[in-house]
Amino acid sequence: EIISIGNISPKDKGSKSFKMRLAGEQGSVKPLVVKLEYQPANINSRFENSLPFNINISSVLIGVYLTPPQKAMSGGEVTYILDYINNSDQDFSDLIIELNYPSGFTFKTADPPPTKEDNIWQLQELKKNERGTINISGILEGMERENKTIEVIIGKAENDKFLRYSQASAVTQISSSPLIINLLLNNQEEESNVSAKQLLKYEIRFRNNTDISLSQLILRAYLQGEMFNFKLLKLVDKGFFDSLNNVIIWSAAGVPSLALLPPGESGLVKFSIPIDENFPINNFDDKNLQISVRVELETLNVPPPFSLKKLKVEKMLKSKVNSKVVLKTKGYYNETSAGISNFGPIPPRVNQTTTYTIHWQITNTSDDLENVRITSILPEGIEWRNVYTALNKDSRLEYNERTKQIVWEIDKIPAATGFLIPVYEIVFQVALIPSVTQISTSPVLIDESKLEGKDTFTGEILESFTSALSTDLPDDLSIGQRGGRVME
């Protein structure tokens, strides 16, 4: 903050006061610096004096406290306890608690559940002296001896800014895990986007990280998401698919390494499953679809060095499902739905003009698309009539006479287009003046069309293509089998 104090006469004294808010953990120290800038009369240079000092935060209006596990096995489940309390004599409303999870943490559940995503809780009211608790569970992964820090802030939105009242952090150290498990999708451990009809190949690798044999292990894979095509699930290794709960179970009955896993030894199981081609678009909440596979390896036969009832490690991979966008190109002669009338002989005749209407239609399933662009080329002999009707206002159609390229740009295509809301469509007119060299042929009216746009949920650039369209006009049943062939 900059405060102007004007001119200071010789031997003058004065003071200025200002208010500020400090946010931080109780007991923390905030360093501050006050600077005085001035320019003596008759001197061009400016001078500066500064005074550093510290402010101790002895108490906070709203306290937040994190209780983490001090140590955790990589791949094991952890629980964080978050306590908050209103230390003031006033009530607060519309508070926001936001957690920043450590890298390698996969959220599972919380009590009470988050208000938004998996890390934000909204408190409509917190009365004076009122307190509350949030329990968060998840899987934590990391390197041995790695410190994992979780952070929390509490505050509220005020004048388009976030005002912090308090914050806290806590650390969990990763300890050596007796069981190590890895989950790969199409040979990658990183989360990735998937598309309709794509075949997903999963591998589960596990290893005994102790110097003692582990026995009678059970491996489970929980498949979650409506876009899995469970009917086409294939198990490479002997296991059982519980189709009621969508869980794959492997035991010593089908995988010998699960019967006895010696020190340092590894095992592997595989399965594959495709993404369904049909999207469950029944209401406007059916968007931004995801799938996940969570694998769990456990044994009740815990060796003496470990004071645990059972050893269990987990791993999860989530995947976002790309929206399915489809572009269709249709052509008509006898069709006036867009208020455009065609003229000319059918079948088309040499050196005579016949016009046609071309429809570009777009459907889109589960994610909003942005910066959508549809392009195509008109072949030589096809004329642009500059007559068109866009059924959606947030779009622009341009034609380049020199390149003969048509470009249709759309700012945004919402999810469920063509399912719960009308198809996005544009209709334009072209003209054919056949040449004698085209007799008995069906000339192409428009070349292959291409759509590309950004999926706002997955971040991928999606594409859709349609084939070239000729005067055969398969969608105009009134033309007939020979109605598209040029006559003399």
C-alpha positions as CSV (number, residue, x, y, z in Angstrom):
1,E,0.0,0.0,0.0
2,I,1.3,3.5,-0.9
3,I,0.3,6.5,1.3
4,S,1.2,10.0,0.3
5,I,2.1,12.4,3.2
6,G,2.9,15.5,1.1
7,N,5.5,18.0,2.1
8,I,7.5,17.9,5.3
9,S,8.9,21.2,6.7
10,P,12.2,21.2,8.6
11,K,12.0,19.6,12.1
12,D,8.4,18.5,11.4
13,K,7.0,15.4,13.0
14,G,4.0,13.3,12.1
15,S,2.4,9.9,11.9
16,K,0.2,7.9,9.6
17,S,-1.9,4.9,10.4
18,F,-3.3,2.2,8.1
19,K,-5.2,-1.1,8.5
20,M,-4.3,-4.4,7.0
21,R,-5.4,-8.0,7.3
22,L,-2.9,-10.8,7.9
23,A,-3.6,-14.5,7.1
24,G,-1.5,-17.4,8.3
25,E,-1.1,-20.2,10.8
26,Q,-1.4,-19.4,14.5
27,G,2.1,-18.9,15.9
28,S,3.6,-18.0,12.6
29,V,5.6,-14.8,12.0
30,K,5.0,-12.4,9.1
31,P,7.9,-10.1,8.1
32,L,6.9,-6.6,7.0
33,V,8.9,-3.6,5.7
34,V,7.9,0.1,5.9
35,K,9.7,2.3,3.4
36,L,9.8,6.1,3.3
37,E,10.7,7.6,0.0
38,Y,11.4,11.4,-0.3
39,Q,13.2,14.0,-2.3
40,P,14.8,17.0,-0.6
41,A,14.2,20.4,-2.0
42,N,16.6,21.7,-4.6
43,I,17.9,18.1,-5.2
44,N,16.9,15.9,-8.1
45,S,17.7,12.6,-6.5
46,R,15.2,10.5,-4.4
47,F,16.2,8.9,-1.2
48,E,14.7,6.0,0.8
49,N,14.6,4.9,4.5
50,S,13.3,1.5,5.4
51,L,12.3,-0.2,8.7
52,P,11.8,-4.0,8.8
53,F,9.8,-5.6,11.6
54,N,7.9,-8.8,12.4
55,I,4.3,-9.5,13.3
56,N,3.5,-12.6,15.4
57,I,0.1,-14.1,14.6
58,S,-0.9,-15.0,18.2
59,S,-4.5,-15.9,17.3
60,V,-6.8,-16.2,14.4
61,L,-10.5,-15.5,13.9
62,I,-11.2,-18.9,12.4
63,G,-8.7,-21.7,13.3
64,V,-8.0,-24.6,11.0
65,Y,-6.0,-27.6,12.1
66,L,-4.8,-30.7,10.2
67,T,-4.1,-34.0,11.7
68,P,-2.3,-36.3,9.1
69,P,-0.8,-39.7,9.5
70,Q,2.9,-39.2,10.4
71,K,3.9,-42.0,8.1
72,A,2.2,-44.0,5.3
73,M,3.0,-46.8,3.0
74,S,3.1,-45.8,-0.7
75,G,-0.2,-47.1,-2.2
76,G,-1.8,-47.4,1.2
77,E,-5.0,-45.6,2.4
78,V,-4.6,-42.5,4.5
79,T,-7.0,-40.4,6.4
80,Y,-6.7,-36.7,7.1
81,I,-8.7,-35.0,9.9
82,L,-9.5,-31.3,9.4
83,D,-10.8,-29.4,12.4
84,Y,-12.1,-25.8,12.2
85,I,-13.4,-23.4,14.9
86,N,-14.8,-19.9,15.1
87,N,-12.6,-18.2,17.8
88,S,-14.4,-14.9,17.5
89,D,-17.5,-13.4,19.0
90,Q,-19.2,-12.9,15.6
91,D,-21.0,-15.2,13.2
92,F,-19.6,-15.9,9.7
93,S,-21.4,-16.8,6.5
94,D,-20.5,-18.2,3.1
95,L,-17.1,-19.5,4.1
96,I,-15.0,-21.7,1.8
97,I,-12.6,-24.4,2.9
98,E,-10.2,-25.4,0.2
99,L,-7.7,-28.3,0.5
100,N,-4.6,-28.6,-1.6
101,Y,-3.7,-32.3,-1.7
102,P,-0.1,-33.5,-2.0
103,S,1.1,-34.9,-5.2
104,G,0.4,-38.6,-5.5
105,F,-2.9,-38.4,-3.5
106,T,-6.0,-39.9,-4.9
107,F,-9.3,-38.8,-3.2
108,K,-11.7,-41.6,-2.2
109,T,-14.3,-40.3,0.3
110,A,-14.9,-37.5,2.7
111,D,-17.3,-37.0,5.6
112,P,-19.1,-34.6,5.1
113,P,-18.7,-34.9,1.3
114,P,-17.2,-31.9,-0.6
115,T,-19.4,-29.3,-2.0
116,K,-17.4,-28.9,-5.2
117,E,-15.0,-31.2,-6.9
118,D,-13.1,-33.2,-4.3
119,N,-11.4,-30.5,-2.3
120,I,-13.8,-27.6,-1.6
121,W,-16.4,-27.3,1.2
122,Q,-18.8,-24.4,1.5
123,L,-20.1,-23.4,5.0
124,Q,-23.3,-21.4,4.8
125,E,-22.9,-20.3,8.4
126,L,-20.3,-20.7,11.2
127,K,-21.6,-19.2,14.5
128,K,-19.3,-17.9,17.2
129,N,-17.5,-20.6,19.1
130,E,-18.9,-23.2,16.7
131,R,-16.5,-25.9,15.5
132,G,-16.6,-28.7,12.9
133,T,-14.6,-31.7,11.5
134,I,-14.0,-33.1,8.1
135,N,-12.5,-36.5,7.5
136,I,-10.8,-37.2,4.1
137,S,-9.7,-40.6,2.9
138,G,-7.6,-41.5,-0.1
139,I,-4.6,-43.3,-1.5
140,L,-1.2,-41.7,-1.1
141,E,1.7,-42.7,-3.3
142,G,5.3,-41.6,-3.3
143,M,9.0,-42.4,-3.0
144,E,10.3,-43.9,0.2
145,R,11.2,-41.1,2.7
146,E,9.4,-38.5,0.6
147,N,7.5,-35.8,2.5
148,K,4.0,-35.2,1.4
149,T,2.5,-31.8,2.4
150,I,-1.3,-31.1,2.6
151,E,-2.5,-27.5,2.9
152,V,-5.8,-26.0,3.8
153,I,-7.1,-22.4,3.7
154,I,-10.4,-21.0,5.0
155,G,-11.9,-17.7,3.8
156,K,-14.6,-16.2,1.7
157,A,-15.1,-14.4,-1.6
158,E,-15.3,-10.7,-1.2
159,N,-15.4,-8.1,-4.0
160,D,-14.2,-10.6,-6.6
161,K,-11.2,-11.5,-4.3
162,F,-10.7,-14.4,-1.9
163,L,-10.2,-13.2,1.6
164,R,-8.2,-15.6,3.7
165,Y,-8.9,-15.9,7.4
166,S,-6.5,-18.8,8.2
167,Q,-4.4,-21.5,6.8
168,A,-2.5,-24.6,7.9
169,S,-0.3,-27.4,6.5
170,A,0.8,-30.8,7.6
171,V,3.4,-33.4,6.4
172,T,3.2,-37.2,6.0
173,Q,6.4,-39.2,5.3
174,I,6.3,-42.1,2.9
175,S,7.7,-45.3,4.4
176,S,8.8,-48.4,2.7
177,S,5.9,-50.5,1.5
178,P,6.1,-54.3,1.8
179,L,3.9,-54.6,-1.3
180,I,4.4,-52.6,-4.4
181,I,1.7,-52.4,-7.1
182,N,1.6,-50.6,-10.5
183,L,-1.3,-50.1,-12.8
184,L,-0.8,-49.4,-16.5
185,L,-3.3,-48.4,-19.2
186,N,-2.0,-49.0,-22.7
187,N,1.6,-49.3,-21.3
188,Q,1.4,-45.9,-19.4
189,E,1.0,-45.2,-15.7
190,E,-0.1,-41.6,-16.3
191,E,-3.8,-40.7,-16.6
192,S,-5.0,-40.3,-20.1
193,N,-8.1,-39.4,-22.1
194,V,-10.1,-42.2,-23.8
195,S,-12.6,-42.2,-26.7
196,A,-15.7,-44.1,-27.8
197,K,-15.0,-47.6,-29.1
198,Q,-11.3,-47.5,-27.9
199,L,-9.9,-50.7,-26.5
200,L,-8.3,-50.2,-23.2
201,K,-5.5,-52.7,-22.2
202,Y,-4.8,-52.7,-18.4
203,E,-1.8,-54.4,-16.7
204,I,-1.5,-54.9,-13.0
205,R,2.1,-55.5,-11.8
206,F,2.9,-56.4,-8.1
207,R,6.0,-57.2,-6.2
208,N,7.0,-58.4,-2.7
209,N,9.3,-55.7,-1.3
210,T,10.2,-57.6,1.8
211,D,12.7,-60.3,2.7
212,I,9.8,-62.6,3.8
213,S,7.5,-64.6,1.6
214,L,3.9,-63.4,1.4
215,S,1.1,-65.8,0.9
216,Q,-2.6,-66.1,0.0
217,L,-2.9,-62.7,-1.7
218,I,-6.1,-61.5,-3.3
219,L,-6.1,-58.9,-6.1
220,R,-9.2,-56.9,-7.0
221,A,-9.9,-54.4,-9.7
222,Y,-12.9,-52.1,-9.3
223,L,-14.2,-50.7,-12.6
224,Q,-16.3,-47.5,-12.3
225,G,-18.0,-45.6,-15.0
226,E,-20.9,-45.9,-17.3
227,M,-18.8,-45.8,-20.5
228,F,-17.2,-49.2,-19.9
229,N,-18.6,-51.9,-22.2
230,F,-18.6,-54.7,-19.6
231,K,-20.0,-57.3,-22.0
232,L,-16.7,-57.2,-24.0
233,L,-14.4,-57.5,-21.0
234,K,-11.6,-60.0,-21.6
235,L,-9.5,-61.5,-18.8
236,V,-6.0,-62.6,-20.0
237,D,-5.4,-64.3,-16.7
238,K,-7.8,-66.6,-14.9
239,G,-10.0,-64.5,-12.7
240,F,-13.7,-63.9,-12.0
241,F,-15.7,-60.8,-13.0
242,D,-18.4,-59.9,-10.5
243,S,-20.8,-58.2,-12.9
244,L,-23.2,-57.2,-10.1
245,N,-20.5,-54.9,-8.5
246,N,-18.2,-54.6,-11.6
247,V,-15.2,-56.0,-9.8
248,I,-12.5,-58.4,-11.2
249,I,-11.1,-60.8,-8.6
250,W,-7.9,-62.8,-8.9
251,S,-6.7,-65.3,-6.3
252,A,-4.4,-68.3,-6.0
253,A,-6.9,-70.4,-7.8
254,G,-6.1,-68.8,-11.1
255,V,-2.8,-66.9,-10.5
256,P,-0.1,-69.1,-8.9
257,S,2.0,-66.1,-7.8
258,L,-0.8,-65.0,-5.5
259,A,-0.5,-68.3,-3.6
260,L,3.0,-67.6,-2.5
261,L,5.1,-64.6,-3.4
262,P,8.7,-65.0,-2.4
263,P,10.9,-62.0,-1.4
264,G,11.6,-59.7,-4.3
265,E,9.4,-61.7,-6.7
266,S,6.8,-60.1,-9.0
267,G,3.5,-61.0,-10.6
268,L,1.4,-59.7,-13.5
269,V,-2.2,-59.9,-14.6
270,K,-3.9,-58.3,-17.6
271,F,-7.4,-57.5,-18.9
272,S,-8.9,-55.5,-21.6
273,I,-12.2,-53.7,-22.1
274,P,-13.5,-51.3,-24.7
275,I,-15.2,-47.9,-24.3
276,D,-18.9,-48.1,-25.3
277,E,-19.8,-46.3,-28.5
278,N,-23.1,-45.1,-27.0
279,F,-23.2,-42.3,-24.5
280,P,-25.8,-42.2,-21.7
281,I,-27.2,-38.8,-22.5
282,N,-30.5,-38.7,-20.6
283,N,-30.3,-35.3,-18.9
284,F,-28.1,-32.3,-18.8
285,D,-26.1,-33.7,-15.9
286,D,-24.8,-36.5,-18.2
287,K,-21.6,-34.6,-19.2
288,N,-17.9,-34.6,-18.5
289,L,-17.9,-38.4,-18.2
290,Q,-15.0,-40.3,-16.5
291,I,-14.0,-43.9,-15.9
292,S,-11.6,-45.3,-13.3
293,V,-10.0,-48.5,-12.3
294,R,-8.9,-49.0,-8.7
295,V,-6.8,-52.0,-7.9
296,E,-6.4,-53.4,-4.4
297,L,-3.9,-56.1,-3.4
298,E,-4.1,-57.6,0.2
299,T,-3.1,-60.5,2.3
300,L,-4.3,-61.5,5.8
301,N,-1.2,-63.6,6.4
302,V,1.0,-60.8,7.7
303,P,4.5,-61.8,8.6
304,P,5.6,-61.2,12.3
305,P,7.7,-58.1,11.7
306,F,4.6,-56.2,10.7
307,S,2.1,-55.3,13.5
308,L,-0.9,-55.2,11.1
309,K,-4.0,-57.2,10.8
310,K,-3.6,-57.2,7.0
311,L,-1.3,-55.7,4.3
312,K,-3.2,-53.8,1.7
313,V,-2.0,-51.4,-1.1
314,E,-4.1,-49.7,-3.7
315,K,-3.6,-47.9,-7.0
316,M,-6.1,-45.9,-9.1
317,L,-6.1,-44.6,-12.7
318,K,-8.8,-42.2,-13.8
319,S,-9.5,-41.4,-17.4
320,K,-11.6,-38.6,-18.9
321,V,-13.8,-39.6,-21.8
322,N,-13.6,-37.5,-24.9
323,S,-16.9,-36.2,-26.3
324,K,-18.1,-37.8,-29.5
325,V,-18.7,-35.2,-32.1
326,V,-20.2,-36.2,-35.5
327,L,-20.4,-34.1,-38.6
328,K,-22.8,-35.0,-41.4
329,T,-23.0,-33.6,-45.0
330,K,-26.3,-34.0,-46.7
331,G,-27.5,-32.7,-50.1
332,Y,-31.0,-32.0,-51.5
333,Y,-32.7,-30.7,-54.6
334,N,-36.4,-31.0,-53.6
335,E,-36.1,-29.5,-50.1
336,T,-37.1,-26.1,-48.7
337,S,-36.8,-26.5,-44.9
338,A,-34.3,-23.7,-44.7
339,G,-36.3,-21.4,-46.9
340,I,-34.0,-21.9,-49.9
341,S,-35.5,-23.1,-53.2
342,N,-33.5,-24.9,-55.9
343,F,-34.0,-24.7,-59.7
344,G,-32.7,-26.2,-62.9
345,P,-33.2,-29.5,-64.7
346,I,-33.0,-32.9,-63.0
347,P,-31.1,-34.9,-64.1
348,P,-28.6,-32.1,-64.7
349,R,-28.0,-31.2,-68.3
350,V,-24.8,-30.0,-70.1
351,N,-24.4,-26.2,-70.0
352,Q,-27.5,-25.6,-67.9
353,T,-27.6,-24.5,-64.3
354,T,-28.9,-26.7,-61.5
355,T,-28.8,-25.7,-57.9
356,Y,-28.6,-27.8,-54.8
357,T,-28.7,-27.2,-51.0
358,I,-25.9,-28.6,-48.8
359,H,-26.6,-29.3,-45.1
360,W,-23.8,-29.5,-42.5
361,Q,-25.2,-31.0,-39.3
362,I,-23.3,-31.5,-36.0
363,T,-24.2,-33.7,-33.0
364,N,-22.1,-33.7,-29.8
365,T,-22.4,-35.9,-26.8
366,S,-20.9,-35.3,-23.4
367,D,-18.6,-32.3,-23.3
368,D,-18.8,-28.7,-24.4
369,L,-16.7,-27.9,-27.5
370,E,-15.2,-24.5,-28.3
371,N,-13.5,-22.9,-31.3
372,V,-15.1,-25.3,-33.7
373,R,-14.2,-25.0,-37.3
374,I,-15.7,-26.9,-40.3
375,T,-14.0,-26.6,-43.7
376,S,-14.4,-28.0,-47.2
377,I,-13.6,-27.2,-50.9
378,L,-16.0,-26.7,-53.8
379,P,-14.6,-28.5,-56.9
380,E,-14.1,-26.7,-60.2
381,G,-17.4,-26.4,-62.0
382,I,-19.3,-25.8,-58.8
383,E,-20.4,-22.2,-58.0
384,W,-20.9,-20.6,-54.6
385,R,-24.4,-18.9,-54.7
386,N,-23.9,-16.9,-51.4
387,V,-27.3,-18.1,-50.3
388,Y,-27.2,-19.7,-46.8
389,T,-29.2,-20.1,-43.6
390,A,-27.4,-20.7,-40.2
391,L,-29.8,-22.2,-37.7
392,N,-27.5,-21.1,-34.8
393,K,-26.6,-17.5,-34.3
394,D,-23.2,-17.9,-32.7
395,S,-21.5,-18.9,-35.9
396,R,-19.9,-17.4,-39.0
397,L,-19.7,-18.7,-42.6
398,E,-17.1,-17.5,-45.1
399,Y,-16.3,-18.4,-48.6
400,N,-13.0,-17.7,-50.4
401,E,-13.5,-17.3,-54.1
402,R,-9.8,-17.8,-55.0
403,T,-9.3,-21.0,-53.0
404,K,-13.0,-22.1,-53.2
405,Q,-12.8,-23.0,-49.5
406,I,-15.9,-22.8,-47.2
407,V,-15.3,-22.2,-43.5
408,W,-18.0,-22.4,-40.8
409,E,-16.8,-21.2,-37.4
410,I,-18.7,-21.8,-34.2
411,D,-17.7,-20.4,-30.8
412,K,-19.3,-23.1,-28.7
413,I,-21.2,-26.3,-29.2
414,P,-22.8,-27.5,-25.9
415,A,-22.9,-31.0,-24.7
416,A,-26.0,-33.0,-25.6
417,T,-26.4,-31.2,-29.0
418,G,-28.6,-33.4,-31.1
419,F,-29.8,-35.3,-28.0
420,L,-31.4,-32.9,-25.6
421,I,-31.0,-29.8,-27.7
422,P,-31.4,-29.4,-31.5
423,V,-28.6,-30.3,-34.0
424,Y,-26.3,-27.5,-35.0
425,E,-26.9,-26.9,-38.7
426,I,-26.1,-24.6,-41.6
427,V,-27.6,-24.8,-45.1
428,F,-26.0,-23.3,-48.2
429,Q,-26.7,-23.4,-51.9
430,V,-24.3,-24.3,-54.7
431,A,-24.8,-24.5,-58.5
432,L,-23.6,-27.0,-61.1
433,I,-23.2,-26.2,-64.8
434,P,-22.1,-29.5,-66.2
435,S,-19.5,-29.9,-69.0
436,V,-19.8,-32.2,-71.9
437,T,-17.0,-34.2,-70.4
438,Q,-19.2,-35.0,-67.4
439,I,-22.0,-36.8,-69.4
440,S,-23.2,-40.0,-67.6
441,T,-21.3,-39.1,-64.5
442,S,-22.4,-37.8,-61.1
443,P,-20.2,-34.7,-60.4
444,V,-19.0,-34.0,-56.9
445,L,-20.8,-31.0,-55.4
446,I,-18.5,-30.6,-52.3
447,D,-15.3,-32.3,-51.3
448,E,-14.6,-34.1,-48.0
449,S,-15.6,-31.9,-45.0
450,K,-13.6,-31.7,-41.8
451,L,-14.6,-30.6,-38.3
452,E,-12.2,-29.8,-35.5
453,G,-12.8,-28.3,-32.1
454,K,-11.5,-28.3,-28.6
455,D,-13.1,-30.5,-25.9
456,T,-13.3,-28.2,-22.9
457,F,-13.3,-31.1,-20.4
458,T,-10.4,-33.2,-21.7
459,G,-8.5,-30.5,-23.5
460,E,-8.1,-32.5,-26.7
461,I,-8.7,-31.4,-30.2
462,L,-11.5,-33.6,-31.6
463,E,-12.0,-34.2,-35.3
464,S,-14.8,-35.6,-37.5
465,F,-14.8,-36.1,-41.3
466,T,-17.5,-36.7,-44.0
467,S,-17.0,-38.0,-47.5
468,A,-17.4,-36.0,-50.6
469,L,-21.0,-35.5,-51.8
470,S,-22.1,-35.9,-55.4
471,T,-25.2,-35.2,-57.4
472,D,-26.5,-38.7,-56.5
473,L,-27.9,-37.1,-53.3
474,P,-28.5,-40.3,-51.2
475,D,-30.5,-38.3,-48.7
476,D,-33.0,-36.9,-51.3
477,L,-35.2,-39.8,-52.1
478,S,-37.0,-37.8,-54.8
479,I,-34.0,-37.8,-57.1
480,G,-34.0,-41.5,-57.9
481,Q,-31.2,-43.8,-59.1
482,R,-30.5,-41.9,-62.3
483,G,-31.5,-38.4,-61.3
484,G,-27.9,-37.4,-60.5
485,R,-26.2,-38.4,-63.8
486,V,-25.5,-35.6,-66.3
487,M,-27.6,-35.8,-69.5
488,E,-26.6,-34.2,-72.8
